[in-house]
């Protein structure tokens, strides 16, 4: 991936910073941090893209009409490839919406004005008065972090009773079942995910965490697997199993290191198992987790050599 050099300065912001040009270097401040106060739309575009020229003005008009209740950050993918790569932007225009530091919605291609208006209105509602659901979500996440799984399950379920398509609550409920060791309940829940939130980061993270949790339950002894790899570095199965064991014991960065080494040695081994496992780990973590950012950069450097 190409980084931002000193000559690639973002253009001046429009009044009120409601609409601005962003970059790889400013993404954290312009999008992740800013979305903790108000929903932020990210428009990935390029100067040569015809549909982008149709979508851009319509987005800007809808954001302006929202009068500060949502913001727009425009990112030229030709000049800023890192974030686009991390978010798996494969065609443009691609639009993501962020709220509370996480992607919550998005679409590809140009939409009619009426659909863009609905998209922005949903985000305005998300950032407005939520009847206390935001506080309830925060409380449920704290319960989950503290290992109070039964209480977390009850609270996330109550939120879903009020808002059945709340991706954060749905993912949180699944993760609570996983934390409690009830993998079957988590899997059954994920099979009923509403179509509107099926592809959200929260739901994908829960799916990935469930897969890793099932692997962890069958992980081999770490010391023995490490010894097998040390004795024969070309033992790809032992290295893969070691990565599973390391991840199961919370040594996620070490697990990623082993998978990257396996990919370097034989990227096609077992139908690309190393790469698939890396993406599962990345999906289970937050998109801006340092392990994810570093791991994706290293994997990209291997792919494109």
C-alpha positions as CSV (number, residue, x, y, z in Angstrom):
1,X,0.0,0.0,0.0
2,X,1.1,3.5,-0.7
3,X,1.3,5.9,2.3
4,X,0.8,9.6,2.4
5,X,3.9,11.7,1.6
6,X,4.5,15.3,2.7
7,X,3.2,16.7,-0.6
8,X,-0.2,15.1,-0.2
9,X,-2.0,17.6,2.0
10,X,-5.7,17.4,2.5
11,X,-7.6,20.3,0.9
12,X,-9.1,23.0,3.0
13,X,-12.2,22.1,4.9
14,X,-15.6,23.6,4.0
15,X,-17.3,25.8,6.6
16,X,-18.0,24.1,9.9
17,X,-16.0,21.1,8.9
18,X,-19.2,19.3,7.8
19,X,-17.6,18.3,4.5
20,X,-13.9,17.9,4.2
21,X,-11.2,16.1,2.2
22,X,-9.5,13.4,4.3
23,X,-6.4,11.3,4.0
24,X,-4.7,8.2,5.4
25,X,-2.9,10.5,7.9
26,X,-6.0,12.3,9.1
27,X,-8.5,9.3,9.1
28,X,-8.3,8.7,12.8
29,X,-9.1,12.3,13.7
30,X,-11.5,13.0,10.9
31,X,-13.5,9.8,11.1
32,X,-12.9,7.5,14.0
33,X,-12.5,10.2,16.7
34,X,-15.1,12.6,15.1
35,X,-17.7,9.8,14.9
36,X,-17.8,9.6,18.7
37,X,-19.7,12.9,18.6
38,X,-21.7,12.7,15.3
39,X,-22.0,10.1,12.5
40,X,-19.4,10.5,9.8
41,X,-19.9,9.4,6.2
42,X,-16.7,8.5,4.3
43,X,-16.9,8.8,0.5
44,X,-14.1,6.8,-1.3
45,X,-13.8,8.4,-4.8
46,X,-11.3,9.3,-7.6
47,X,-11.1,12.1,-10.1
48,X,-11.5,9.7,-13.1
49,X,-14.6,8.0,-11.7
50,X,-17.8,9.0,-13.5
51,X,-20.3,7.7,-10.9
52,X,-18.3,9.4,-8.2
53,X,-19.1,12.8,-9.9
54,X,-22.8,12.0,-9.7
55,X,-22.7,10.7,-6.1
56,X,-20.5,13.3,-4.5
57,X,-22.7,16.4,-5.0
58,X,-25.8,14.5,-3.9
59,X,-24.0,13.4,-0.7
60,X,-22.8,16.9,0.0
61,X,-26.3,18.3,-0.4
62,X,-27.8,15.7,1.9
63,X,-25.1,16.3,4.5
64,X,-25.5,20.1,4.3
65,X,-29.3,19.7,4.7
66,X,-28.7,17.7,7.9
67,X,-27.3,20.9,9.5
68,X,-24.5,19.4,11.5
69,X,-26.1,16.2,12.6
70,X,-23.8,14.2,10.2
71,X,-20.4,14.9,8.6
72,X,-18.8,13.9,5.3
73,X,-15.2,13.0,4.7
74,X,-14.1,12.5,1.0
75,X,-11.0,10.3,0.4
76,X,-9.3,10.1,-3.0
77,X,-8.3,6.5,-3.3
78,X,-5.5,7.3,-5.8
79,X,-3.8,9.4,-3.2
80,X,-4.7,7.4,-0.1
81,X,-4.7,3.7,-0.5
82,X,-4.0,2.5,3.1
83,X,-7.4,3.0,4.6
84,X,-9.2,1.9,1.4
85,X,-7.2,-1.3,1.6
86,X,-8.0,-1.9,5.3
87,X,-11.7,-1.4,4.6
88,X,-11.5,-3.7,1.6
89,X,-12.7,-1.0,-0.9
90,X,-12.7,-2.9,-4.2
91,X,-14.7,-0.5,-6.4
92,X,-15.7,3.1,-6.3
93,X,-17.7,5.0,-5.3
94,X,-17.8,3.2,-2.0
95,X,-19.4,4.9,1.0
96,X,-19.1,3.9,4.7
97,X,-20.8,5.4,7.7
98,X,-19.1,5.5,11.1
99,X,-20.6,6.0,14.5
100,X,-18.9,5.6,17.8
101,X,-15.6,4.7,16.1
102,X,-17.1,1.8,14.1
103,X,-18.5,1.3,10.6
104,X,-22.3,0.9,10.9
105,X,-23.6,1.2,7.3
106,X,-22.5,1.6,3.7
107,X,-23.1,1.1,0.0
108,X,-21.3,0.9,-3.3
109,X,-22.1,2.7,-6.5
110,X,-24.2,5.8,-7.2
111,X,-27.7,5.9,-5.6
112,X,-30.7,8.1,-6.5
113,X,-31.2,11.2,-4.4
114,X,-34.1,9.7,-2.5
115,X,-32.0,6.7,-1.4
116,X,-29.1,9.0,-0.3
117,X,-31.6,11.1,1.7
118,X,-32.8,8.0,3.5
119,X,-29.3,6.9,4.1
120,X,-28.4,10.2,5.8
121,X,-31.7,10.3,7.7
122,X,-30.9,6.9,9.2
123,X,-27.5,8.2,10.4
124,X,-29.1,11.4,11.8
125,X,-31.5,9.3,13.8
126,X,-28.6,7.1,15.0
127,X,-26.7,10.1,16.3
128,X,-29.7,11.7,17.9
129,X,-31.7,10.9,21.1
130,X,-31.8,7.1,21.3
131,X,-34.0,6.8,24.3
132,X,-31.1,5.6,26.4
133,X,-30.0,2.7,24.2
134,X,-26.5,4.2,23.9
135,X,-26.1,4.1,27.7
136,X,-27.5,0.6,27.8
137,X,-25.1,-0.6,25.1
138,X,-22.1,0.9,27.0
139,X,-23.3,-0.8,30.2
140,X,-23.7,-4.1,28.4
141,X,-20.2,-3.9,26.9
142,X,-18.8,-3.2,30.4
143,X,-20.6,-6.3,31.7
144,X,-19.1,-8.3,28.9
145,X,-15.6,-7.0,29.5
146,X,-16.0,-7.8,33.2
147,X,-17.1,-11.4,32.5
148,X,-20.7,-10.8,33.7
149,X,-22.0,-12.8,30.8
150,X,-25.5,-13.5,32.1
151,X,-26.2,-9.8,32.8
152,X,-24.7,-8.9,29.4
153,X,-26.9,-11.4,27.6
154,X,-30.0,-10.0,29.4
155,X,-29.1,-6.4,28.6
156,X,-28.1,-6.9,24.9
157,X,-31.3,-8.9,24.5
158,X,-33.4,-6.1,26.0
159,X,-31.8,-3.6,23.6
160,X,-32.7,-5.9,20.6
161,X,-36.2,-6.0,21.9
162,X,-36.4,-2.2,21.4
163,X,-34.3,-2.1,18.2
164,X,-34.1,-5.6,16.5
165,X,-31.7,-4.3,13.8
166,X,-29.2,-2.8,16.2
167,X,-25.9,-4.3,15.0
168,X,-23.9,-3.5,18.1
169,X,-26.4,-5.2,20.3
170,X,-26.7,-8.2,18.0
171,X,-23.0,-8.7,17.9
172,X,-22.7,-8.0,21.6
173,X,-25.3,-10.7,22.4
174,X,-23.5,-13.2,20.3
175,X,-20.2,-12.4,21.9
176,X,-21.8,-12.7,25.4
177,X,-22.9,-16.3,24.5
178,X,-19.3,-17.0,23.3
179,X,-17.8,-15.6,26.5
180,X,-20.1,-17.8,28.5
181,X,-19.0,-20.8,26.5
182,X,-22.4,-21.3,24.9
183,X,-21.2,-21.6,21.3
184,X,-24.4,-23.3,20.2
185,X,-26.5,-20.4,21.4
186,X,-24.2,-17.9,19.6
187,X,-24.3,-19.9,16.4
188,X,-28.1,-20.2,16.5
189,X,-28.4,-16.4,17.1
190,X,-26.1,-15.6,14.2
191,X,-28.2,-17.8,11.9
192,X,-31.1,-15.4,12.6
193,X,-29.3,-12.1,11.9
194,X,-31.6,-9.6,10.1
195,X,-30.5,-9.1,6.5
196,X,-30.1,-5.3,7.1
197,X,-27.2,-5.9,9.5
198,X,-25.8,-9.2,8.3
199,X,-22.7,-7.6,6.8
200,X,-21.9,-5.1,9.5
201,X,-18.6,-5.1,11.3
202,X,-20.2,-6.0,14.7
203,X,-21.9,-9.1,13.3
204,X,-18.8,-10.2,11.2
205,X,-16.7,-9.8,14.3
206,X,-19.0,-12.1,16.3
207,X,-18.9,-14.7,13.6
208,X,-15.1,-14.6,13.5
209,X,-14.9,-14.8,17.3
210,X,-17.1,-17.8,17.3
211,X,-14.9,-19.6,14.8
212,X,-11.8,-18.8,16.8
213,X,-13.5,-19.9,20.0
214,X,-14.4,-23.3,18.5
215,X,-10.8,-23.6,17.3
216,X,-9.5,-22.7,20.8
217,X,-11.6,-25.5,22.3
218,X,-9.6,-28.0,20.3
219,X,-6.2,-26.3,20.3
220,X,-3.2,-28.5,20.8
221,X,-0.5,-28.0,23.6
222,X,1.4,-24.9,22.8
223,X,4.8,-26.1,24.0
224,X,4.7,-29.3,22.0
225,X,3.6,-27.4,18.8
226,X,6.4,-24.9,19.3
227,X,8.9,-27.7,19.7
228,X,7.6,-29.3,16.5
229,X,8.0,-26.1,14.6
230,X,11.5,-25.5,16.0
231,X,12.5,-29.0,15.0
232,X,11.1,-28.7,11.5
233,X,10.3,-25.1,10.3
234,X,8.8,-26.6,7.1
235,X,6.1,-28.4,9.1
236,X,3.3,-26.2,8.0
237,X,0.5,-28.0,9.9
238,X,2.4,-27.7,13.1
239,X,3.0,-24.0,12.5
240,X,-0.7,-23.5,11.7
241,X,-1.8,-25.4,14.8
242,X,0.7,-23.4,16.9
243,X,-0.9,-20.2,15.7
244,X,-4.3,-21.5,16.8
245,X,-2.9,-22.4,20.2
246,X,-1.3,-19.0,20.6
247,X,-4.5,-17.2,19.7
248,X,-6.4,-19.4,22.1
249,X,-4.1,-18.3,24.9
250,X,-4.4,-14.6,24.1
251,X,-1.1,-14.3,22.3
252,X,-2.8,-12.8,19.2
253,X,0.3,-10.9,17.9
254,X,2.4,-14.1,18.1
255,X,-0.3,-16.1,16.3
256,X,-0.3,-13.5,13.5
257,X,3.5,-13.7,13.3
258,X,3.3,-17.5,12.8
259,X,0.6,-17.2,10.2
260,X,2.5,-14.5,8.3
261,X,5.6,-16.8,8.3
262,X,3.5,-19.7,7.1
263,X,2.1,-17.5,4.3
264,X,5.6,-16.4,3.4
265,X,6.8,-20.0,3.1
266,X,3.8,-21.3,1.2
267,X,0.9,-19.0,0.5
268,X,-1.1,-21.8,-1.2
269,X,-0.7,-24.4,1.5
270,X,-4.0,-26.1,2.4
271,X,-6.0,-23.9,0.0
272,X,-4.6,-20.6,1.4
273,X,-5.3,-21.5,5.0
274,X,-2.8,-19.1,6.5
275,X,-4.4,-16.1,4.8
276,X,-7.9,-17.2,5.6
277,X,-7.0,-17.6,9.3
278,X,-5.4,-14.2,9.3
279,X,-8.6,-12.6,8.0
280,X,-10.6,-14.4,10.6
281,X,-8.4,-13.0,13.4
282,X,-8.5,-9.5,11.8
283,X,-12.3,-9.7,11.5
284,X,-12.6,-10.7,15.2
285,X,-10.7,-7.5,16.3
286,X,-11.7,-3.9,15.9
287,X,-10.6,-2.5,12.5
288,X,-8.2,0.0,14.1
289,X,-6.6,-2.5,16.5
290,X,-2.8,-2.1,16.1
291,X,-2.5,-5.9,15.5
292,X,-4.9,-5.6,12.6
293,X,-3.2,-2.5,11.1
294,X,0.3,-4.0,11.4
295,X,-0.8,-7.4,10.2
296,X,-2.6,-6.1,7.2
297,X,0.4,-4.0,6.2
298,X,2.8,-7.0,6.5
299,X,0.4,-9.3,4.6
300,X,0.0,-6.7,1.8
301,X,3.7,-6.3,1.5
302,X,4.0,-10.1,0.9
303,X,1.2,-10.2,-1.6
304,X,2.4,-7.4,-3.8
305,X,6.1,-8.2,-3.8
